[in-house]
Every structure is written in structure tokens, then in C-alpha cells.
């Protein structure tokens, strides 16, 4: 990439000294080669050291050879509104669908989407067909990832119970030996408290976290939306906040019991969405329980008002979408059916506060693409899910631009936060600008943006609810494990 970009930054890249023209063949060759990159006068963000500011870096033969922090006159005119360079992102929660639902996503298309979004490591959830409840499925997923040619790493998540049926534990020891990064039955909760207790104890002895989709099915069965004003006006069946919070409370109580006997136990609560859930985790952490949690970009930026036709960000609107002026879209867009459902503006604000104060450890996309036939139906019949791995960065940067989230915290939530959740076991690159390590980098032009649309999205899933929306921050380059994974057209 030879063009100068924003704030006087200069970005130059090639593969073994040459940058070929666009096209699949040229990009395939590029991805197979070690990255060569020089960036001068950019804004660097390094969550590993907590440092950000003007700097330069050099990548040779896929290795980060030098990082120089600029000072004084050399740093003049360089700011976070131009080219920024950050470590590659880790997604704790992505449904790559293959094997079993290749019409919605394949490993290859999912990794292409991940690279476009700046992700260099992806945790592939266990809800495949067959479920990833035995080592052979994890091995198959890794083989498909290798065959894709993408350098983006895939960390397989093993099923917590056999067939994800919730009746008996899967072969957790064998899955751990096969490299499972975590155990989870998501998108199903563990209904049995005794099964969850056994799973936490066994996984804790193995040094592997349990990822729980916290919801009480008795309170959420048949729900289509968040229980509140919007669901009432639209005539949709509501899922109360208590459905999530009751499950979070149960899980934390079981964790408190298990940790007395198994100090190595770790519980991770996925995609929390209510103010009450965040408060419960905050208290549990203050009490010293080994619990972590994440929120999704769409639960931070969108609200249930979008179901009515509002298109305001969560921080710009109220809990009554009809009080914000004319609605921008028609109601009942099936692309907004997600689980957990989009909540109120107050819940979104609480999730953001949790991210700011450290209660929330990470932002995970819950990338869950849905095949078009399963989406192009009436709202209540749509399969829940959103293809969010490509739009995650843009939603967080929208919060940054609104003054609601510091840039450094947004980047940490995508890098060092997920790394702490996973712990040292998975063989993933440390999230930092580490000289001498294989390069894992994302180069972003903050002076540019992009429009979400059919020609700009790499995922195979049905259209995102953000189609037609302009998002800030253009990913120019994604380098994973020292190889080029994504390069913007014309860069």
C-alpha cells in the first residue's frame, strides 16, 4: 500500500517487496507470504503497556522489527483522527456455522469477514452439526481453516454437554487435549444446575473456562423481543430482564460454591445485556469470584427502539422511540431478531458503564450469520442472529466519536480483554505491539469510513440491520501471524 493516509501518516506495504494488483490470485499470493510493512507518523495504541501516541513501526518477514514512539517536533500533527495501528483483535464468540449450515457461513467466508473487521483470532462456537463434543469436530474445523488459506487463527470451543443436549457432560478431558479454548453449549443455556456445577469443577481442573449463555428458559420461552414498551406497542412477546438476571444469579451462586474446592475454576458470562446482570457481576468481582463477562457491539449501540423503526444510537435516544421524532425505518425488521434481545437505552448505557469501569472484560461479536430463507420471514419466525464481526469496530468507534468511550478502552476490549478471559492456554499471539513477535496488527484510517452493504460485507449471512449505514474507521490492513489477511481495495 503506497498511498499516504490521514494526518500526515505514511503507510507502505508489500509482500516480499512487491504489491500486486487486486484480484483473488494476487491476494492469495499475498496471504501466503510474510508481510512487509513500514508505517511512519501514525497513532499507535498498545493495550499491553497501556500506552498510546504518535509512533512508527516496521514489519520485516512477518515479524514486528521495530516500534518507535515519537516525541516533540517529530510527533507534531499526529493524532488519533488519522491512521492508527493497533494489535489484532480477538473475538471470543463467533458462530462460523460449518460444518452443518454452510448456507449461512463457511469457515472460509467467516474468516474473510473476520479479517475485514480487524480480527486475527476467532473462537469458533460449538453449535455446529455435528456439535463439537468430540475432538474430531475440532480437528475438522481447524482443517477447514487451514484449507481456507486465511492466516486468521481459529480457536475451537468444545461443547459442554454431549450433543449440547444438557443431559451429560461431553468428553471435556479429550476436548481439552485437542486444544479446546473453552467449553460452552451456547446458544443454549445449561438448564441443570447440577450439570453446570460438575462442568465448572471439571473444566476448572483442566484449566479451561466455561462460557455460559445465561438465560432462564422458563421466563424467556417464546419471547421475540425485550419485555417493555416497544414489545407491548408492537404486540411482540417479551423476554424480561429477569430471564437473564435469574440465570446470572444462579450461575454465580454455583461458582461461589465450586471455587472453594477448585480454585482454578473460571466462569465467563457471554453477551450480557441488562443493567441488573452487569450489577450482579460487579458485586461478584468485588467479592473475588473468578468470573468474567462480555457484551456485544449491538447491545452497546442499538436498542429495542430499532424494532419500531428508530435508527438512533443507544446513547442518542430514549426508551420511547416514538418520542425521538419521526422514525427512520419500518418496524419489524427481522434482521434485528437477536438473542438476547436488544434491550432498552438504560440497559445499553449500563453495559457501556460496565465496559468503562472494568466490570465488562471484553467486547465479543456473537457473530451469528443467518441464511436468507431463515431471515426473510416475519419477525417472530426469524432465526435469531446477526452477522456482526465486520461491523464491531465501527460500532465501537461510533461510541468513541460520541465521546462515550475512550479509544484505548475500545481497543483493549477487543484485544487484551479477550486474552485475559482465555488465559494462557490457547496458543494465540499476545495482544500488544511486541518487537520480535510475529506481527498481529490492524491498520485503520480514522479519517475515513465505509458504508455497510451487500458489496462491502464478506459474510454469507443475510443482510445486517446496519445495511446502508455509514460506520467510522476504515480497516486498511489486517496482518495475522505475520501474513496479510486483509487489504482494503485501492490501499
N, C-alpha and C positions, 0 to 999 in steps of 0.2 A: 504494500500500500504506500503510494508515493505522495499522496496529496497532503497538504497542510490542513489542519483542522483546529478551529476554535482557539481563542486566547493565545495565539502565537505558538501553539504546540506544533511539533513536527513529528509525524509518525511515519516510519519507514519499515516495510516488512518484505520478506520474500522467503521462498523455500529453497534452501541451499543456494542462496544468492540470486534467485530468479523468481519473478512473479508472472505466472502465465495468464492468459486471457480467461474470461469467465467460461462457465460450462462445466458439466459434470466430470468430464475427463480431467480437466485441469485441476479441479478441486479435489478429485480423488488422489491425484499425484501429490497435491499439496498436503493432504491429510496424512499421507504415508511418510512424509519427510519430516525431519526435525525443523522446528520453527527457527527463523532468523528474524530478529526484531530489534529496532532501535527507536526509542521514544525520548524526545527531549522536551523540556518545558511543559510538562503535564502535571496534573494534580494527582498525587498518589495517596491511597488510603490503605493502611496496613493494620488490620484488626489485631494481628498477633502482638504488635508492640503498642497499639493504641495511638499510633502516630499518623498524621495526615498533613500534607502540604506539598509545595512545589518540588518536583524532582525529575529525575531521568533514570532510564534503565536500559539494559542491554541483554538480549537473549541470543545465545550462540549455541548451535547444535542442540536446541531444545532445552538448554539449561539457562537459568537466570544467572548471568555472569556478574552483573553489577547493578547496584541501586545507589543513586547519588541524590541526597537531599539538598536542595538549593537554598541559599540564603542571600540576604541583602539585595544588591542590584540584579544578581542573576535570577532572583525569584520575582522581580517586578513584573506585574501584569499577568501573572499566572494564578488562576483561581479555580474554584470548583464548578464554574459555569462553562468550562471548555472541555478539553479531553481529560478524562480521569482514568486511572488504571487501578484496578482492584484485584484481589485474589479471585480465582474461580469459585463459583457458587456451588453449594451442596444442597440438594433437595431431599429432605428426609422422607418425602411421601409422594410417590408418583405411581399411578396405575398404568403400566405400559401395555396391558391387555393381552400381549402374546406370551404364551400360547392360549388360544381359545376364542379370542374376539378380535381377530385381525382386521375386521371391517371398521372398528373404532380406532385402532392404533396397532402398529407393529413396533418391535424393538427398534428397527432402523428409523422409522418416522419419529418415534418418541425421542430418540437420541438426537436426531436432527433438530427437533423442536427445542430440546434442552440446550443444545449449543447456541441456537439462535437467541435463547433467553439468557445466556451467560452462565449456564450450569455446566460444570465439568465433572460432577459426581452426582449420581441419581440412585436413590434407594427404591428398588422395584418391589411393590407390594405383592403379597402372596395370593391375591384373589384371581389367579389365572385358572384355566381349565386344561388339565387338572390343577388343583391347588398345589402350591409349593410346600407340601407337607412331607416331602422326602427329598433326599439330596439330588436325585436325578433331574428334578424340575429346575433346581437352582443351577445345575450344570448346563442344562439346556438353555436357560436364559443367558448365561454367560457366553455360551457358544453362539447364540444368535447375535449378541452384542459384538462379539469378535468378528463375525461374518459381515456385520454392517459396515465395517471399516471406520467407524467413528472412534475417536480416541476418548470420548466421554466414558468415564468409569461407571459400571453398574454394580451396585451392592445389593445382593438379593436379600429380601426379607422372608423368613420362613414362617409358615403357618403355625399358629399357637396350638390349634387342635386338629386332629385328623379330619381331613376334608373340610376344614373350617366349620365343622358341624357343631362344635361346642360341647361334645359329649365326652371326649377323652383326649389327653394330650397327644400331640404329634411327637415324632421321634426327635425331640429337641437336641439331644446329645449328638445325633448323627447330622442334624442340620447345622449345628454349631461347628462340627468338624468340617462340614462342607463350605463353611465361610459365611453363614447367615449373619447379617449385620444386626438383626433384631428379630423378634417374634411378634406376630400380630395376626388377628383374624379380621382386621379392617377390610371392608366397611361394615362388618358385623361386630357387635359388642360381645364380650364374654358374659353370657347370661348367668352362668353358675358361679356363685361366689366361691364355692369350694374348688372349682376348676381354676379360677383365677388365682386363688391362694397357692395352689400347687404349682401353677405355672410360674408365678413370681419367685417362689422358693427355688425351683429347679433352674430357671433361667439365671437367677442371681448366683447360683453356684457355678454356672457356666460363664459368668461374666458378660451376659448378653442382655440388653434392655428389652422389656416388654412394652409394646406400643398398643395402647388401648383406645378404641373408639368408644368414648363414654356416652352412653345413652340408655335410658330405661325403656325397653320396647313396649312395656305396658302403658306408658304415658305418650309414646310417640307413634304407636301403630296407626297406619293410615294417614299420617299427617302429610300435608302438602306445603306448608309454609309456617313461619313463626306465628305463634299464638299472640294476636294483638289486633290493633285497629285495622291494619291493612288486610289481614286474613278475614276479619269479620266483614268488612265492606265488600271484599271480592268474593265472599262465600267459599273460602278455602278452609280445609280442615287444619287446625293449628297444632303445632308442637310447642308445648310450654317450655319456658326456661328450666323448669323443674325436671324435665325429662333428662336434660344433660347434667344438671347440678346434683340430682339424686345419685346418678351413676358416679360422678366425680367424688362425692362424699363417701360412697361405698368403697370405691377403689382406694381412696386414701386411708380409710379405716383398715382395710386389709393390708395395705402396705405397712402401716404402723405396726401391725401385728407380726408380719413376716420379718421385718428388719431386725427384730430382737434376736432372731435365730440365724438369719442370713444377712450379715452386714453388707454383702456385695450386691444386694437386690437393687434394681433400678426400674422405675415406672415412668413411662413417657405418655402423657395425655395428648392425643392428636387433635388438631383443629378445634380448639376450644372457641366458643362463640358467644358466651354470655358473661355479663358483669359478675354474676354470682359464682360462676366457675373460676374466673380469674381471682376473685377474693378468696375462695377456698384454697387454691394453690398458693396464694401469697401467704396465708396462715400456715399451711403445711410446710412451706420452705422455712418460715421463721421458726418453726418447731424443729427444724433439722431433718425433715424427711427427705429421702433421696428421690425426689420427683422433679421431672422437667415437663415442659409443655410447649406447644407451638400454636400459632394462629395462621390463618391463610391470608393472602393478599385480598381476596374478595370479601372476607369478613371484616377486614380493616377499612376497605374503601367503599363497599356497597352496602345497602340496607334493604330491608323488605319493601321500602318505598319504590324500589325499582320494579317490583312486581306490578305496581299500579301504573307505572309509566314514567316515574321520576328518573332522571339521569344525572342527578346531583351526587357528588361525592359525599360520603358519610359525614365529613366534617363541615360540609356546606349546607346541609339540610336540617330538617327536624323530623320528629317521629310521626308527623302528619304530612304526607307528601302532597296532599291537596291544599295545604297552607303555604306552599312554596311558590305559588304562581302556576301558570299553565304547565301541564305535563308534556314531556317531550316525546313520548312514545306510547304505543298502545299497551294496554295491560295484558297480563297472562303470557308473557314471552316464555316459552318452555325452556329456553337456554338458561333461565335463571333458577331452574329447579336444582337445588344442591342439597347435600346432607353433610353436616347440619344445615338447616335453612338459614338464609340471610336473616339477620336479626335487626333490632332497632338501632337508631342512631346512637342511643345511650349505650347499648351493648358494644357497638363498634368503637365508641370513644373509650370504654373501659378496656377493651382489648389493646388499644393504642397506648393507654396509660400503662398497662401491664408490660408492653414491649419497652416503654421508656424506663420503667423502674426496675427492669430485670426479672420480674415475675415470669414473663414470657421469654423463653430461651431462644426461640428461633422462629423464623417465618418459613413455612413449608407450603408448597403449592397445592397439595392434594389434587395434582393433575389427574383428571378422570375423564378422558375423552369419551364421547357417546356417539355411536353410529347414527347416521342421519335418519334411518327409519325409526329408531327408538327415540328420536328427538322431535321429529316433525309430526307430532301428535298434540292433542290438547294438554294443557299444563299438568293436570293431575295424573295423566297416563305416561308422562315422560320419564325415562330413566334418569335418576339424579346424576349430576356430574358436570364438571366444567374443565375444559382444556386450558389450564392456567399457567403452564410452565413458561410460555413465551411472553406473557403479559405481567408476570410477577414484578419484575424490576420496574416497569413503567408505573404500576400502581403505587409502589413504594416511593418512587421519585415524585409522583404527584403529591404525596403527603409531605415529602421534603420541600417541594416548591411552595406548598401551602403554609410552610412554617410549623408543621405539626410533628416533624420527625427529623432529627439531625442526620446528615448524610452518613456519618461514621456509624451511627446506630443501625441505620438501614443496611449497610454493608455487613456489619457484624452479625446481624440477624440471618444473613444468607451464607455466612462463612464460618466464623469462629463459634457461633452459637450451635449450629448443627454438629460441628466437630465435637463439642463438649457432650452433646446428647449421645452421640455414637460411642464416645470413649476411644481408647487407644487400639481397640481390637481390629476394626476394619483397616485394610491396607490402603488408606487414602492419603493424599498429599496434605501436609499441614497447611492450614489456611493463612498464609502470610506471604510477604514479599521476601522470600528466603534465598539469599545468594548461595549458589551451589546446588540448589534443588532443581528438579525438573520443573519447567515453567508451567504454572497453572494460573492463567491471567485472563481478565476481561478488560478490554479497552472500550470505553464508552464516550460518545460525543454528547455532552450535556447541553450543547448549544443547538442540537438537532433533536428531532422526534420522528415518530413514524405513525402511520395510520393502520389500525388493525383491520384486516380484510382478507378475503379468500386468497389473494395473491401474495400476501405477506406472512401468512401463517403456515408453518411446516407440519403441524399436527394433522392427522387424518380425521380428527373428530369433527362433529357437527359445529357450525359457526358459534363463536363465542358471543356472549351478550355485549361484548365491547366492540363488535364489528362497527366500523365507521368512526370509532373514537380515536382521537389523536392522543398518543401517550408520549411523555417526555423521555429523553435518553435513547440514543441510537447505539446499539451494540455494533461496534466496528469490527472487532476481532474477539474470538474466544480461542484460547490456547489451552488444551488439556494434555497433561502428561508430556509436555514439550512438543506437541503436534497441533497444527492448525485444525480446529474443529468447526469454526465459522468465520467467514469474512463477508462483510456487507458488500453488496453489489456496487461497483464503482469506487470502492475504498482503495 
